[in-house]
Amino acid sequence: MAIGGMKLRPKAELIIALDDLDFSWRKEEVERVIELWNANASIAEIADQTRPPVHSLRTKQDAEDEVALLIMHLRRQGQIQLRPGGVFGKREV
C-alpha cells in the first residue's frame, strides 16, 4: 500500500514477489518492445526477440513474464495503448 507516493512497510518479514526475474531494461530494448507491441506482436513473440536465453537460468516463461511486466509498466506510464487482441496480439511479426 502506498500513501502519498511512499510505501508503508510492516515490521514483519516481507515476501518480494518475482524476485527471481530481471526487471531491468536498456532504453533500446524498451523501444523495441514498444515497436513490437505496436506491430501487434504477442508477449511470447516480443520475449523471443528481446529476451533471448543468455544463460541456462532464464527460461522462456521467465522471459515472457519479464516482458509482460514491462508491458504493464509501459501501459501505466502511458507509453503504449490498449490494442485489439490484448497481450496475444493479432498476428506474427
Secondary structure, 3 states (H helix, E strand, C coil): CEECCEECCCCCCCCCCCCCCCCCCCHHHHHHHHHHHHCCCCHHHHHHHHCCCCCCCCCHHHHHHHHHHHHHHHHHCCCCCCCCCHHHCCCCC
